Amino acid sequence: MMGRMLGLDVGGRRIGVAVSDALGMIASPVRFIQRGPKVIDELRDLVARYDAVQLVAGLPVGLSGREGSQAAEVRAFADAAAKAVALPLAYWDERLTSTMAERSLIASGTRRAKRREQIDAVAAAIILQGYLDSRRRSRESGVGSRE
């Protein structure tokens, strides 16, 4: 599937959003959306602005790989959002992405107040980049295969 994808880091209060380039190579943080009554409208606006063809939502699983109540909440929101914007949805393991996002922002010298504003979008970019990298590896490993 060619086209831009939106990555989502779904939290209880905010949703981080990232976007890929049209070739599906690079994910970039966009912004966060405050959870509330207009969240689907804002998501629709982002889908239209970036001409997105797919959503990728981070799925919070424990270090053991098991899904808990938070994963169920994310699935409920992401499934409803994908249906509302009429796009296919994929899930990607988001273990430790917030930690990685914060470390990245600290390493880049981002002040604490700015980190709070950017961490959700950066986490969404890490989620989306992991998904994009996995798809690319799958395609590359299948090249020349005669299965």
Backbone bond lengths (Angstrom), bond angles and torsions (degrees), N, CA, C in turn:
res aa  C-N    CA-C-N  psi(-1)  N-CA   C-N-CA  omega(-1)  CA-C   N-CA-C  phi
1 M - - - 1.448 - - 1.525 108.76 -
2 M 1.315 116.28 119.62 1.453 120.96 177.71 1.522 108.82 -96.68
3 G 1.289 116.86 149.22 1.452 122.52 179.45 1.512 110.26 127.76
4 R 1.287 114.93 168.14 1.465 121.00 -178.45 1.530 111.29 -73.97
5 M 1.317 114.29 145.37 1.455 121.31 176.20 1.516 108.06 -119.64
6 L 1.325 115.60 148.14 1.456 120.92 173.64 1.515 108.63 -104.24
7 G 1.317 116.20 129.08 1.454 122.21 174.21 1.512 109.28 -97.81
8 L 1.315 116.68 139.59 1.461 122.13 -177.91 1.522 110.79 -125.24
9 D 1.325 115.65 129.47 1.457 122.04 170.39 1.520 105.63 -109.17
10 V 1.325 116.05 96.78 1.459 121.91 -171.88 1.527 109.98 -85.65
11 G 1.323 114.56 119.64 1.453 120.90 176.80 1.513 110.22 -119.20
12 G 1.304 116.30 176.65 1.454 121.18 -179.00 1.514 113.37 -68.48
13 R 1.339 117.52 -33.50 1.458 121.04 -178.09 1.522 113.59 -111.80
14 R 1.335 116.06 -28.09 1.463 119.43 -176.61 1.521 110.42 -139.53
15 I 1.328 114.34 157.17 1.463 121.27 176.26 1.518 107.20 -123.06
16 G 1.317 116.47 117.48 1.450 120.58 175.19 1.517 108.70 -77.99
17 V 1.330 116.22 142.59 1.461 121.30 -177.98 1.525 109.14 -128.05
18 A 1.319 115.16 135.86 1.463 122.60 175.01 1.521 107.49 -131.92
19 V 1.316 116.47 162.72 1.463 121.19 179.62 1.523 108.84 -135.26
20 S 1.326 115.19 146.63 1.460 120.07 175.16 1.523 109.40 -95.03
21 D 1.309 115.49 165.02 1.457 119.24 169.64 1.531 107.64 -74.45
22 A 1.314 116.64 169.88 1.469 120.84 -174.86 1.527 112.75 -65.39
23 L 1.327 117.85 -23.16 1.462 120.88 179.66 1.527 113.11 -87.81
24 G 1.311 116.47 -5.88 1.459 119.59 179.24 1.514 113.22 72.27
25 M 1.337 116.34 36.77 1.464 120.70 -178.40 1.529 112.61 -105.94
26 I 1.333 116.32 -40.72 1.465 120.95 -170.47 1.525 110.23 -129.64
27 A 1.324 115.33 133.47 1.464 121.83 175.74 1.524 109.09 -103.50
28 S 1.317 115.38 140.04 1.462 121.22 178.61 1.530 109.31 -130.77
29 P 1.337 116.84 139.95 1.463 119.08 176.93 1.531 110.46 -67.11
30 V 1.334 116.36 144.93 1.458 120.98 179.26 1.524 109.67 -112.03
31 R 1.328 117.03 -65.16 1.460 121.86 -175.85 1.520 108.69 -174.34
32 F 1.309 116.15 -175.33 1.460 119.34 170.69 1.518 108.47 -118.66
33 I 1.326 114.83 155.64 1.457 123.26 175.96 1.517 106.80 -114.36
34 Q 1.314 116.17 130.49 1.463 120.55 176.32 1.526 108.53 -73.39
35 R 1.330 117.51 131.71 1.463 120.78 176.91 1.519 108.65 -65.63
36 G 1.307 116.36 139.03 1.455 121.03 179.72 1.512 109.68 166.23
37 P 1.330 116.41 -168.61 1.465 120.30 -174.34 1.530 114.25 -65.53
38 K 1.323 118.34 -21.11 1.471 120.62 -176.78 1.528 113.08 -103.03
39 V 1.319 117.61 10.70 1.464 120.52 -174.82 1.533 111.71 -60.85
40 I 1.312 118.43 -40.74 1.473 120.72 -179.25 1.526 110.19 -68.65
41 D 1.333 117.46 -38.76 1.468 120.35 176.90 1.528 110.93 -61.52
42 E 1.323 116.74 -42.71 1.468 120.30 178.79 1.521 110.79 -66.07
43 L 1.319 116.59 -38.34 1.463 120.37 177.35 1.526 110.30 -65.24
44 R 1.336 117.23 -42.66 1.474 120.73 176.23 1.528 111.04 -58.05
45 D 1.340 116.42 -42.29 1.468 120.52 178.82 1.528 111.09 -60.65
46 L 1.331 116.97 -41.80 1.461 120.63 179.60 1.530 111.29 -68.40
47 V 1.321 116.91 -39.76 1.473 120.79 177.03 1.525 109.28 -59.43
48 A 1.331 116.95 -44.64 1.465 120.88 179.96 1.528 111.21 -68.43
49 R 1.327 117.32 -44.51 1.470 121.11 -178.02 1.530 111.38 -59.20
50 Y 1.320 116.72 -41.89 1.467 120.48 -176.54 1.522 112.76 -97.93
51 D 1.320 117.42 -0.31 1.465 122.14 -179.26 1.527 109.93 53.59
52 A 1.323 115.11 47.98 1.463 121.72 -175.70 1.523 111.56 -68.81
53 V 1.330 115.22 145.95 1.459 121.31 179.62 1.528 112.46 -113.15
54 Q 1.352 116.97 -8.53 1.463 120.51 -178.39 1.524 109.48 -160.42
55 L 1.329 115.41 152.14 1.461 122.71 171.55 1.523 108.85 -108.27
56 V 1.329 115.75 144.02 1.462 121.87 173.44 1.518 106.23 -128.47
57 A 1.318 116.85 116.26 1.464 121.66 -178.13 1.516 110.10 -107.16
58 G 1.314 115.41 136.08 1.455 120.40 174.94 1.515 109.72 -71.85
59 L 1.316 116.71 133.45 1.461 121.86 -179.04 1.529 108.70 -110.41
60 P 1.338 116.51 115.89 1.464 119.12 -178.94 1.522 111.53 -77.65
61 V 1.299 115.09 109.71 1.462 120.61 176.26 1.523 107.58 -118.40
62 G 1.305 115.65 153.99 1.460 120.20 178.73 1.517 110.66 -69.75
63 L 1.318 115.85 168.40 1.466 119.58 178.87 1.516 111.55 -60.88
64 S 1.336 116.87 -21.79 1.462 121.12 177.63 1.530 111.31 -78.84
65 G 1.343 116.12 -13.18 1.458 120.02 -177.73 1.520 113.26 95.99
66 R 1.318 117.27 -1.67 1.462 121.11 -179.66 1.523 111.16 -83.52
67 E 1.325 114.77 145.81 1.456 120.87 176.66 1.525 109.25 -91.89
68 G 1.323 115.53 138.58 1.457 120.51 177.74 1.519 111.37 -115.61
69 S 1.322 115.38 -159.71 1.462 120.17 -177.67 1.525 112.38 -65.50
70 Q 1.317 116.97 -34.37 1.468 119.52 178.87 1.526 110.48 -64.89
71 A 1.318 117.47 -38.87 1.465 120.97 177.39 1.527 110.43 -63.63
72 A 1.325 117.10 -39.05 1.466 120.48 178.30 1.524 110.78 -63.26
73 E 1.335 116.88 -39.87 1.465 120.95 177.96 1.526 110.95 -65.21
74 V 1.325 116.67 -42.08 1.468 120.67 178.52 1.522 109.76 -63.89
75 R 1.317 117.16 -45.50 1.473 120.11 178.52 1.529 111.40 -58.92
76 A 1.326 116.89 -43.43 1.473 120.40 -179.61 1.526 110.38 -61.20
77 F 1.329 116.83 -46.48 1.462 119.57 -179.79 1.528 111.02 -66.68
78 A 1.331 117.39 -50.22 1.466 121.29 -175.14 1.530 111.53 -63.82
79 D 1.326 117.59 -40.35 1.470 120.54 177.54 1.526 110.69 -61.41
80 A 1.340 116.05 -45.15 1.466 119.94 179.43 1.533 111.24 -66.09
81 A 1.329 116.66 -39.85 1.466 120.39 179.92 1.525 111.00 -65.57
82 A 1.323 117.00 -44.15 1.467 120.77 179.42 1.524 110.73 -61.60
83 K 1.320 116.16 -40.53 1.460 120.07 177.85 1.529 110.33 -65.17
84 A 1.343 116.82 -41.95 1.464 121.24 -177.73 1.525 112.34 -65.51
85 V 1.345 116.97 -34.01 1.474 119.70 -179.28 1.522 111.73 -99.63
86 A 1.327 116.86 2.45 1.471 123.75 176.40 1.527 112.71 55.83
87 L 1.354 115.53 49.63 1.465 120.44 176.99 1.529 109.81 -127.92
88 P 1.329 115.84 150.61 1.461 118.32 173.23 1.524 109.94 -66.69
89 L 1.320 115.37 154.66 1.455 122.34 -175.82 1.517 110.01 -129.16
90 A 1.324 115.15 136.34 1.462 121.29 171.83 1.522 107.45 -124.40
91 Y 1.316 115.94 152.41 1.457 121.22 176.04 1.522 108.91 -109.45
92 W 1.334 115.23 148.88 1.452 120.84 177.60 1.521 108.39 -138.34
93 D 1.308 116.18 136.34 1.459 123.13 179.92 1.533 109.68 -57.68
94 E 1.314 116.31 122.46 1.461 118.99 -176.98 1.526 113.28 -106.12
95 R 1.313 117.20 17.70 1.465 119.20 -179.79 1.521 111.74 -52.10
96 L 1.308 115.57 128.00 1.470 125.28 173.98 1.533 114.91 68.31
97 T 1.333 118.49 9.20 1.469 118.67 -178.27 1.522 112.44 -66.80
98 S 1.324 118.46 -36.48 1.471 119.40 178.73 1.527 110.40 -65.37
99 T 1.309 116.80 -38.88 1.461 120.88 177.06 1.523 110.17 -63.86
100 M 1.324 116.67 -44.86 1.466 120.72 178.84 1.525 110.60 -63.65
101 A 1.330 117.01 -39.88 1.464 121.23 179.73 1.523 110.24 -63.56
102 E 1.328 116.43 -45.67 1.461 119.08 -179.54 1.524 111.07 -64.10
103 R 1.313 117.92 -42.89 1.471 120.75 178.53 1.528 111.15 -61.36
104 S 1.323 116.28 -39.83 1.461 120.92 178.37 1.529 111.09 -63.14
105 L 1.322 116.06 -43.67 1.464 120.16 179.85 1.529 111.43 -67.53
106 I 1.320 117.25 -38.53 1.468 120.69 176.43 1.517 109.91 -63.73
107 A 1.337 116.67 -45.66 1.466 120.88 -179.48 1.524 111.92 -61.61
108 S 1.334 116.53 -29.90 1.465 119.28 -179.59 1.528 111.73 -85.63
109 G 1.337 116.49 0.36 1.458 120.25 176.80 1.515 114.55 84.03
110 T 1.309 117.44 16.40 1.457 120.91 -179.87 1.527 110.08 -71.65
111 R 1.319 115.92 128.53 1.467 120.94 -179.92 1.534 110.68 -65.80
112 R 1.321 115.42 155.22 1.465 122.46 -175.35 1.536 112.30 -53.28
113 A 1.324 118.74 -46.00 1.475 121.55 -178.82 1.529 110.81 -62.31
114 K 1.318 117.34 -41.23 1.470 120.96 178.70 1.519 111.07 -70.02
115 R 1.341 117.23 -34.13 1.470 120.44 178.92 1.518 110.43 -59.65
116 R 1.336 117.56 -41.20 1.456 120.83 179.49 1.522 111.15 -60.32
117 E 1.328 117.02 -34.37 1.462 121.35 179.99 1.531 111.96 -75.45
118 Q 1.326 117.00 -29.03 1.462 120.83 -170.96 1.522 115.16 -104.20
119 I 1.320 118.04 -17.56 1.464 120.32 -169.76 1.523 113.30 -60.39
120 D 1.333 118.36 -38.82 1.468 120.66 -177.92 1.524 111.28 -66.54
121 A 1.329 117.40 -42.01 1.467 120.84 178.89 1.524 111.13 -68.39
122 V 1.334 117.10 -38.35 1.470 120.27 178.17 1.529 109.57 -66.90
123 A 1.326 117.76 -40.50 1.473 120.77 176.43 1.529 110.14 -61.69
124 A 1.343 117.35 -40.63 1.469 120.73 177.33 1.528 110.46 -62.25
125 A 1.326 117.27 -37.92 1.474 120.83 178.35 1.524 110.78 -66.39
126 I 1.328 117.59 -38.40 1.470 120.86 178.33 1.531 109.88 -65.56
127 I 1.320 116.51 -42.15 1.468 120.80 177.40 1.521 110.33 -60.42
128 L 1.328 115.82 -50.95 1.466 120.67 -178.13 1.522 111.44 -63.67
129 Q 1.331 117.75 -40.37 1.465 120.23 179.60 1.525 110.97 -63.82
130 G 1.324 117.51 -39.22 1.467 120.62 176.37 1.515 111.42 -60.53
131 Y 1.310 116.08 -43.08 1.467 121.11 178.39 1.524 110.56 -64.05
132 L 1.325 117.02 -46.65 1.471 120.83 -179.76 1.526 111.38 -61.73
133 D 1.326 116.76 -44.05 1.469 121.24 179.30 1.519 111.18 -61.98
134 S 1.323 116.90 -40.55 1.463 121.09 179.63 1.531 110.63 -64.41
135 R 1.320 117.17 -43.73 1.470 120.94 178.07 1.529 110.87 -61.51
136 R 1.325 115.63 -42.39 1.471 119.59 -179.49 1.526 110.30 -64.44
137 R 1.332 117.02 -43.83 1.472 119.83 178.61 1.518 111.31 -61.60
138 S 1.337 116.20 -40.07 1.470 120.30 179.20 1.520 111.29 -62.79
139 R 1.329 115.57 -43.75 1.474 119.18 178.82 1.517 111.22 -65.15
140 E 1.336 116.66 -42.31 1.464 120.34 -178.48 1.521 111.79 -66.53
141 S 1.332 117.43 -37.80 1.462 119.78 -179.61 1.525 111.71 -71.45
142 G 1.331 116.91 -22.25 1.458 121.13 179.21 1.528 113.33 -85.67
143 V 1.337 117.10 -10.11 1.474 120.33 -178.75 1.523 108.85 -66.72
144 G 1.299 115.31 129.43 1.463 120.81 179.06 1.508 113.89 80.97
145 S 1.310 117.62 -1.71 1.452 121.44 -179.98 1.525 109.48 -76.74
146 R 1.333 116.34 144.63 1.462 120.86 -179.33 1.506 110.90 -120.29
147 E 1.310 116.59 42.90 1.479 118.99 -179.45 1.490 111.17 -80.26
